[in-house]
C-alpha cells in the first residue's frame, strides 16, 4: 500500500509543473473573461463526466465565496443535472446538445464559454465551442492533450499536458487535478480583478452558515479593532463584511 500511494503522489507532484507551463495561456484567457464580465457578460463552462462536474463545482462556489449572483458563472454538463451523480449514456456524443443547453441561457456575444475536456475530443464540448464561434461567442478551453480538436475550436486554448495517468485513461486523476487548479485560477483571479476581494479577504462572501459568520466577524475585528460582540452585531446588521466596513466609514 505504501508503494502504491507513494507512486500516485509522485505522479501528482508533476501536475503543478504542467500547469506552470500553461500560465501564459491561462493569463490570456483570464484577461478576456475579466473584460467580458466588466461589460455585463457571463462565464460558462461546458463539459462531460469529470470535466463537467469540475466546472459545476467551480461555478457553484462563486456565489458563496465572492457574493456574486448565481448567473455570473455557470457550469453545464452533458446530460444535465442527473449526470452530476450518474453517467448519462450517449449525452457526451451528441454534437448538438451543448448549443441547445447554452441557448436555454440566452447565450450571447457578451459571454465567454470555456470547454472542459481532458482528451480534447469530446463531441459535446468540441461541437459546442464550434457553434459558439459561429455565433460570435468568445471561446476558451482546458484540455490535457496537445493539438486537440478542442484547442482548435477555441479562441483562447489552455493546454495542460499532464501525460499518462496512473490508471491509463482515468482522467479523474492528474488531468482532473490540473483542470481544477486552472479553474481555481480563472475564477479567483477574475473576481479579484472585479473587486470582489479586499486584500486577500472574502469581503463579499455570503453569511450562509456559522463558520462564515465567524470568519466575517474576525475580519471586522482585525480591520476595525472592534470587540467580537460589536463586530458580529455590525456584520449581521449589514449583511456582509464589505457593507459593514462601508457603514463604519460613512458614520
N, C-alpha and C positions, 0 to 999 in steps of 0.2 A: 504493500500500500504506500509506503513512504516513497519508493522509487516512482510510483505512478503519479502521485500528486506533485512530486518534485519536477518531473518532466513536464507536466502541464504548466506548472509555474514558470519554468524556463521558457516555454513557448509563449506564454502570456507576456513575459518580460520584453518580447520583441515588438509588441503592439505599439507602444508609445513611440518607438523609433520610426515605425511605418507612418504613424500619424504626423510625426515631426517632418518627415519628407514632404508631406502634403500641405504644410502650413501656408505656403503662398496661394495655393488653390482655395483653401479654406477662407483666407482673408479676402480674396476677391469676391467670393460668393457672399460673405457676410456684409461687405460694403454695399452690395446690390440689395440685399434683404433690408438693411437699415434704410437705404434710400427709398425703397418701395413703401415701407411701413411709415416713414415720415410723411408720405403723401397719401396716406389712407389705405394702403394695400395690406393684404394679409399674407401669411405664410402657410403653405400647405405641404404636408408630407404624404406621399403615396408609396405603398409598399405591400408586400405579401409575406406571410409567415413571420419569422423572427424579425425581419426588417420592418414590416408593417407594424408589429407590436411595439418595437422600439420607437417608431415615430409617434404612435399614440401615447406612449409613456411620456415622451418629451413634451408633447403638446399639452397633455393633461396636467403637467406640473407647472406650467407657466402662470396660470391664474393664481394659485395659492402662493407661489414664490414671489411673483412680481406684481400682483394685484391688477393684472390686465384683464380685459374682457375675454371670455372664452373663445370668441370668434377670431381673435388676433392670430392664434396659432392652431392649426387643425391637422389631425392625423387621420388618414383614410387607409383602410386595409382591404385587400381583395376579399370579397365575401362578406363584407360588412361586420357589424358588431359580433355576430356569432363566431367569426373567425378569430376573435381575440383569444378565445379559450380553446377552440377546436378547429382543426383544419376543415375548410370548406372545399370539397373536391372540385377541381376544374376552374375555380374562380380566378386563379392567377394566370390561367392560359387564355382568358377571354380578352382579346385585343381592344374591344370597345368599352369594356366595363369602367375603366378608370375615368375616361372622359365623361361618361354618364354620371359617375359618382361626383365628379367635380362640378358638373352643371347644376346639381342639386344645391350647390352653394353659390350659385350665380357667379362663377369664376369669371374674372375679367383681366384686362391687360394691366391693371394696377397691382395684381397679385404676383406672388412667386411660388412656383411649385418645385419641390425637391423630390426626386425619385430615389428610393432606397432599395437597393438590390445588391447583395454581396457578389452574386455571379455576374451582374450586369446584363443579364439576358432575359429576365422575367417579362413575359409579354404584357402583363397588366401594367407594369411600370414603364417599359420602353414605349409602348404604344400610347400610353397616357402622356408622356412627355412630347412625343411627336405631335399629338393632337394639340397640346398646349402651344407648341411653336407655330403650328398652322393658324392658331387663333391669336397670336401676338402676346402670349403669356410667357414671361421670363422663366427659364428652367435651370435647375441645378441637379446634381445627383451626388450620392455617396455610394461608391462601389469598391470592391476589393480585387477586381481583375483589371489589368491594363488593356486599353484599346477596345473596350467592350461596346456593343450596340447602345447601351445606356449612356455611356460617356459621349458617344457620337450624337445622341439626341439631346444633349444638354448644352445650354449656353455657357454654364459655369460648372464643369465636372470636377468632382473631388475623387481622386483615385488613391485609396489607401491600400497598398499592396502588402497584405499580411501573409501570403504564402500558404502552403498546405496546412490543413488543420490536423490537430492531434488525432481526431477521428475523421478520416477522409470524407470531405463533403459536408461535414456538420458545421455550418456557418454560424451557428449559435455560439461558437467558441471565439476564436480570435477575431473573426470578421464582425461578429456581433459586438464584441468589446470595442473594436475600433469605431464602428458606427455610433455606438453610444457616446464615446469620447468626443467625436466630431459634432454630434447633435448637442451635447453639452456646450461646446464652444459656440455654436451658431446662435442658440437662443440666449445664452448668458451674455455673450459679447453684444448681441443686438439690444438686449434690454438695458445693459449698461449705457450703450450709446443713446438710447431713447430716454435716459434719465430715470429709469425705474429702480436704480440702486444708488445709495448715498455712501460714498467711500466704498466699503465692502459690506454694507449693511442692507438687509432687505426691508427698506422703509415702507414699501407698499404691500407687503405680504398680508394675506387675508388672515384675520384673527379667528380662525375656524376651530381651534382647539386650545386646550390649556397650555400646551407646550409653546405654541406660537404667541400666546398672550404673555407668557413668562419671558420669552425672547424679546418681545417688543418692550416690555417693562424694563428689562436690563439695558436695552439701547437707550431709553429715555433717562434712566438713572445715570448712565455714564455721560450722556451728551449734555444733560441739563442739571446734573448734580441734585436731582430730586430724591426724596426718600422713596422706598419701594411702594409705600401706600399711595403717595402722591402721583408717582409715575403710572401706577396701574389705573388709578382713577381717571387721570387725564387721557390715557390711552383708550380706555373703554368709552369715554365720553366722545373722543374724536373719531374713533373707528379705525385709525391707522397711525403708525409712527410718524409718517410724513405730516399728516394733518395736525397731530399733537404738537409737533415742532413748529409748524406754521402758526398755530394758535398762540403758542407761547411767545413767539417773536412779534406777533401783531398786538399782543396785550399791552 
